[in-house]
Amino acid sequence: MISKKNRIAGEFALSEQAVVFHGDCLDLLEDIPDKSLQLIVTSPPYNIGKEYEKRTHLDVYLRQQAEVIAECARVLSPKGSICWQVGNYVDNGAIIPLDTVLYPIFAGLGLRMRNRIIWHFEHGLHCARRFSGRYETIIWFTKSDDYIFNLDAVRVPQKYPGKKYFKGPKTGQYSCNPLGKNPGDLWVIPNVKSNHVEKTGHPCQFPVELIERLVLSMTEPGDWVLDPFLGTGTSIIAAVRHERRGAGAEIQSKYVALSRQRIEQEMAGTLQTRPMTRPVYDPIEAGNSLTIAPWTKSDSKAQMVLLEKAERKQRYSVK
């Protein structure tokens, strides 16, 4: 049973529901008992020179990350999970995938990798000398082989729910799980850009629904979720929404205030977020006029559609 409901504490205690610590995450981790947290999920600074990070040499950055990861492993429950969401380090135009250089740190602590989840989104910065980046990765590690994983809580709709077995002892029976299918390790979730309902002033904010899937699948009600690099409070929001406890550290005062404000709104039921069940917006299907190129004549476009329909009809007609 979660106590002290609708309170946001500034210091960690196992009896709290939500903790927003203003300071370095290592100072917060010092106060957390061994093996007490079920899920640690974060999107750490990528060392690319954002306003809230100080760019350092990659080796120094990895040493700093290793110190935090070691402390996270200490406080992680034997059945717990660590999910580290990262992108690329850019060095004079060349990219270094951070998950590849962070992996040895986790493995060296005896953590076992369960998935390398690809988070795909359709909008972002446009590159001129390489293909524009449209994905980041979530590397998921567990402390043991006996870990919590609630697949039913995060199943997604079946593509062919009416499909049946066509041979064997189950011929004629439905072949799909009625609860839905496993979402797989490629997640298509819109990132938080200017027109996103969750957008704040933070330059690298991740969506609540991304963390909700991790919270629901890797924890039980009442469990603790920690985000060492809290940002706008998204991880705590996802935790308290589903009756978990959430804690995080943030060094920037303005983001501490923003986190508290958003968590308070979530506790009051007023925070606007994109629902987990909402399909990704398809502008063509929605009839958005901006999908029609202004340099394309409308009559020639209509003619092309008619030709395509006629071609399909001829190709698939049965004689």
C-alpha positions as CSV (number, residue, x, y, z in Angstrom):
1,M,0.0,0.0,0.0
2,I,1.5,3.4,-1.0
3,S,1.6,5.8,1.9
4,K,1.9,9.6,1.9
5,K,-0.1,9.9,-1.4
6,N,0.2,13.0,-3.4
7,R,3.3,14.1,-1.6
8,I,6.6,14.8,-3.4
9,A,9.6,14.5,-1.1
10,G,13.0,16.0,-1.5
11,E,14.9,13.2,0.2
12,F,14.7,9.5,-0.3
13,A,12.8,7.2,2.1
14,L,11.2,3.9,1.4
15,S,7.9,5.1,2.8
16,E,7.5,7.9,0.2
17,Q,5.5,7.7,-3.0
18,A,7.5,10.2,-5.1
19,V,11.0,11.7,-4.6
20,V,12.5,14.6,-6.6
21,F,16.1,15.1,-5.4
22,H,17.7,18.4,-6.3
23,G,21.4,17.5,-6.8
24,D,23.8,14.9,-8.1
25,C,22.3,11.4,-8.6
26,L,25.3,9.8,-6.7
27,D,24.2,11.8,-3.6
28,L,20.7,10.4,-4.0
29,L,21.9,6.9,-4.6
30,E,24.0,7.0,-1.3
31,D,20.7,7.2,0.6
32,I,19.1,4.2,-1.1
33,P,19.4,0.8,0.5
34,D,21.0,-2.2,-1.3
35,K,18.6,-4.3,-3.5
36,S,15.6,-2.0,-2.8
37,L,14.6,-0.8,-6.3
38,Q,12.8,-2.9,-8.9
39,L,13.3,-0.7,-12.1
40,I,16.0,1.8,-12.9
41,V,15.2,3.6,-16.2
42,T,16.8,6.7,-17.5
43,S,18.0,8.7,-20.5
44,P,21.4,10.1,-19.4
45,P,23.2,13.0,-21.0
46,Y,24.7,11.9,-24.3
47,N,27.7,14.1,-24.0
48,I,26.8,16.1,-27.1
49,G,26.8,19.6,-25.5
50,K,23.2,20.2,-24.6
51,E,22.5,23.1,-22.3
52,Y,22.3,20.9,-19.2
53,E,25.5,18.9,-19.8
54,K,29.2,19.7,-20.0
55,R,30.8,18.1,-22.9
56,T,33.8,15.9,-22.0
57,H,36.1,13.5,-23.7
58,L,34.3,10.2,-24.3
59,D,36.6,8.2,-21.9
60,V,35.8,10.6,-19.1
61,Y,32.1,10.5,-19.9
62,L,32.2,6.6,-19.8
63,R,34.0,6.7,-16.4
64,Q,31.3,9.0,-15.0
65,Q,28.6,6.7,-16.4
66,A,30.3,3.6,-14.9
67,E,30.2,5.2,-11.4
68,V,26.5,5.8,-11.7
69,I,25.8,2.4,-13.2
70,A,27.7,0.6,-10.5
71,E,25.6,2.4,-7.8
72,C,22.4,1.5,-9.7
73,A,23.4,-2.1,-9.8
74,R,23.9,-2.0,-6.0
75,V,20.5,-0.7,-5.2
76,L,18.7,-3.0,-7.8
77,S,16.5,-5.8,-6.6
78,P,17.6,-9.4,-7.5
79,K,14.5,-9.5,-9.7
80,G,15.0,-6.0,-11.0
81,S,15.8,-4.4,-14.4
82,I,17.9,-1.5,-15.6
83,C,16.9,0.2,-18.9
84,W,19.4,2.8,-20.3
85,Q,18.0,4.8,-23.2
86,V,20.7,6.4,-25.3
87,G,21.5,7.7,-28.7
88,N,24.9,8.5,-30.4
89,Y,28.0,10.4,-29.4
90,V,29.1,12.5,-32.4
91,D,32.9,13.1,-32.8
92,N,33.8,15.4,-35.7
93,G,30.9,14.1,-37.8
94,A,31.5,10.5,-37.0
95,I,28.9,8.7,-34.7
96,I,29.6,6.3,-31.9
97,P,26.5,4.4,-30.7
98,L,26.6,4.9,-27.0
99,D,24.9,1.5,-26.2
100,T,27.8,-0.3,-27.7
101,V,30.4,1.4,-25.6
102,L,28.3,1.3,-22.4
103,Y,27.5,-2.5,-22.8
104,P,30.9,-3.6,-21.3
105,I,30.2,-1.6,-18.1
106,F,26.9,-3.4,-17.5
107,A,28.3,-6.8,-18.4
108,G,31.3,-6.2,-16.1
109,L,28.9,-5.8,-13.2
110,G,27.4,-9.2,-13.9
111,L,24.2,-7.8,-15.5
112,R,22.5,-9.8,-18.2
113,M,21.2,-8.2,-21.4
114,R,17.7,-9.1,-22.3
115,N,16.9,-6.8,-25.2
116,R,18.3,-4.0,-27.3
117,I,15.1,-2.2,-28.0
118,I,15.0,0.2,-30.9
119,W,12.8,3.3,-30.4
120,H,11.9,4.6,-33.8
121,F,10.4,8.1,-34.4
122,E,9.7,10.0,-37.6
123,H,10.8,13.5,-36.7
124,G,14.1,15.1,-35.7
125,L,17.2,17.0,-37.0
126,H,17.9,16.8,-40.7
127,C,21.4,15.7,-41.7
128,A,23.1,16.9,-44.9
129,R,26.1,14.5,-45.0
130,R,24.5,11.3,-43.6
131,F,21.1,9.8,-43.3
132,S,19.0,11.6,-40.6
133,G,18.9,9.8,-37.3
134,R,15.4,8.4,-36.5
135,Y,16.0,6.0,-33.7
136,E,17.5,5.6,-30.3
137,T,18.1,2.4,-28.3
138,I,17.0,1.1,-24.9
139,I,19.4,-1.5,-23.5
140,W,17.7,-3.7,-20.9
141,F,19.6,-5.6,-18.3
142,T,18.5,-7.8,-15.4
143,K,20.4,-8.7,-12.3
144,S,19.5,-12.4,-12.5
145,D,17.6,-14.9,-14.6
146,D,14.7,-14.7,-12.2
147,Y,13.3,-11.3,-13.1
148,I,9.8,-9.7,-13.4
149,F,8.4,-9.5,-16.9
150,N,4.7,-9.0,-17.3
151,L,4.1,-9.4,-21.0
152,D,0.3,-9.4,-20.8
153,A,0.3,-5.9,-19.4
154,V,1.9,-4.4,-22.5
155,R,0.5,-6.5,-25.4
156,V,-0.6,-4.6,-28.5
157,P,-3.4,-5.4,-30.9
158,Q,-3.0,-8.4,-33.2
159,K,-2.5,-7.6,-36.9
160,Y,-4.6,-10.5,-38.0
161,P,-6.9,-11.4,-35.0
162,G,-9.1,-13.6,-37.1
163,K,-6.2,-15.8,-38.3
164,K,-6.6,-19.6,-37.6
165,Y,-4.4,-22.6,-37.7
166,F,-4.6,-24.2,-41.2
167,K,-3.1,-27.6,-40.3
168,G,-2.2,-29.8,-37.4
169,P,-4.2,-30.7,-34.3
170,K,-5.4,-27.1,-33.8
171,T,-6.8,-26.7,-37.3
172,G,-9.6,-24.2,-37.4
173,Q,-8.8,-22.7,-34.0
174,Y,-7.7,-19.1,-33.7
175,S,-3.9,-18.9,-33.6
176,C,-3.6,-15.5,-31.9
177,N,-3.4,-14.6,-28.3
178,P,-6.8,-12.9,-27.5
179,L,-5.0,-10.5,-25.2
180,G,-2.8,-9.2,-28.1
181,K,0.7,-9.8,-29.3
182,N,4.2,-9.2,-28.0
183,P,5.2,-5.6,-29.0
184,G,8.6,-6.8,-30.1
185,D,11.9,-4.9,-29.8
186,L,11.1,-2.2,-32.4
187,W,8.9,0.4,-30.8
188,V,7.3,3.1,-33.0
189,I,6.4,5.9,-30.6
190,P,6.4,9.6,-31.5
191,N,9.1,11.7,-29.9
192,V,8.3,14.9,-28.0
193,K,8.6,17.7,-30.5
194,S,7.0,21.2,-30.7
195,N,3.4,20.1,-31.4
196,H,3.4,17.1,-29.0
197,V,1.0,17.5,-26.1
198,E,3.7,16.8,-23.5
199,K,6.2,19.3,-24.9
200,T,8.0,21.5,-22.3
201,G,11.1,23.6,-22.5
202,H,13.4,20.6,-22.1
203,P,15.4,19.9,-25.3
204,C,15.5,16.1,-24.9
205,Q,12.3,15.0,-23.3
206,F,11.1,11.5,-23.8
207,P,7.4,10.5,-24.0
208,V,5.5,9.1,-21.0
209,E,4.1,6.2,-23.0
210,L,7.7,5.0,-23.7
211,I,8.3,4.6,-19.9
212,E,4.8,3.3,-19.2
213,R,5.6,0.2,-21.2
214,L,8.7,-0.5,-19.2
215,V,7.0,0.2,-15.9
216,L,4.1,-2.0,-16.6
217,S,6.2,-4.9,-17.9
218,M,9.0,-4.9,-15.4
219,T,7.4,-3.9,-12.1
220,E,4.5,-4.7,-9.8
221,P,2.2,-2.1,-8.0
222,G,4.1,-0.6,-5.0
223,D,7.6,-1.2,-6.5
224,W,10.2,1.5,-6.8
225,V,11.2,3.1,-10.1
226,L,14.4,5.3,-10.1
227,D,15.6,7.7,-12.8
228,P,19.1,9.0,-12.0
229,F,18.8,11.7,-14.6
230,L,15.2,12.9,-14.1
231,G,14.9,15.7,-16.5
232,T,11.2,16.7,-16.7
233,G,9.9,13.9,-14.3
234,T,8.6,11.5,-17.0
235,S,9.8,8.4,-15.2
236,I,8.1,9.3,-11.9
237,I,4.9,10.3,-13.8
238,A,4.8,6.8,-15.4
239,A,5.4,5.2,-12.1
240,V,2.8,7.0,-10.0
241,R,0.2,6.7,-12.8
242,H,0.4,2.9,-12.4
243,E,0.5,2.8,-8.6
244,R,4.3,2.4,-8.3
245,R,6.7,4.6,-6.4
246,G,9.1,6.9,-8.2
247,A,12.4,8.7,-7.4
248,G,14.8,10.8,-9.4
249,A,17.7,13.3,-9.3
250,E,18.1,16.4,-11.3
251,I,20.8,19.1,-11.0
252,Q,19.1,21.9,-12.9
253,S,16.8,24.0,-10.7
254,K,14.4,24.9,-13.5
255,Y,13.9,21.2,-14.4
256,V,13.5,20.3,-10.7
257,A,10.6,22.8,-10.6
258,L,9.2,21.6,-13.9
259,S,9.4,17.9,-12.7
260,R,7.5,18.7,-9.5
261,Q,4.9,20.7,-11.4
262,R,4.2,17.9,-13.9
263,I,4.2,15.2,-11.2
264,E,1.7,17.3,-9.1
265,Q,-0.5,17.6,-12.2
266,E,-0.3,13.8,-12.7
267,M,-1.3,13.2,-9.1
268,A,-4.2,15.6,-9.6
269,G,-5.3,13.9,-12.8
270,T,-4.8,17.0,-14.9
271,L,-1.5,16.2,-16.8
272,Q,-2.0,15.9,-20.5
273,T,-0.1,13.0,-22.2
274,R,-0.3,11.0,-25.3
275,P,-2.3,7.8,-24.6
276,M,-0.4,4.5,-25.0
277,T,-3.2,3.1,-27.1
278,R,-3.3,5.9,-29.6
279,P,-2.1,4.9,-33.1
280,V,0.7,6.9,-34.7
281,Y,-0.7,9.7,-36.7
282,D,-0.9,9.0,-40.5
283,P,-1.3,12.3,-42.3
284,I,-2.3,10.7,-45.6
285,E,-5.0,8.5,-44.0
286,A,-6.2,11.6,-42.1
287,G,-6.5,13.6,-45.3
288,N,-4.0,16.2,-44.4
289,S,-3.8,18.7,-47.3
290,L,-0.1,19.3,-46.6
291,T,0.6,15.8,-48.0
292,I,-0.2,17.0,-51.5
293,A,2.9,18.6,-53.1
294,P,2.2,22.1,-54.3
295,W,4.2,21.5,-57.5
296,T,2.0,18.5,-58.4
297,K,-1.1,19.3,-60.5
298,S,-4.3,18.0,-58.9
299,D,-5.6,16.7,-62.2
300,S,-2.4,14.7,-63.0
301,K,-2.5,13.4,-59.4
302,A,-6.1,12.2,-59.8
303,Q,-5.1,10.6,-63.2
304,M,-2.2,8.7,-61.5
305,V,-4.6,7.3,-58.9
306,L,-7.0,6.1,-61.5
307,L,-4.2,4.4,-63.4
308,E,-2.9,2.7,-60.3
309,K,-6.3,1.4,-59.5
310,A,-6.8,0.1,-63.0
311,E,-3.4,-1.6,-62.9
312,R,-4.1,-3.3,-59.5
313,K,-7.5,-4.5,-60.8
314,Q,-5.9,-5.9,-63.9
315,R,-3.0,-7.5,-62.0
316,Y,-5.2,-9.3,-59.5
317,S,-8.3,-10.1,-61.5
318,V,-9.4,-13.8,-61.6
319,K,-10.4,-15.3,-64.9
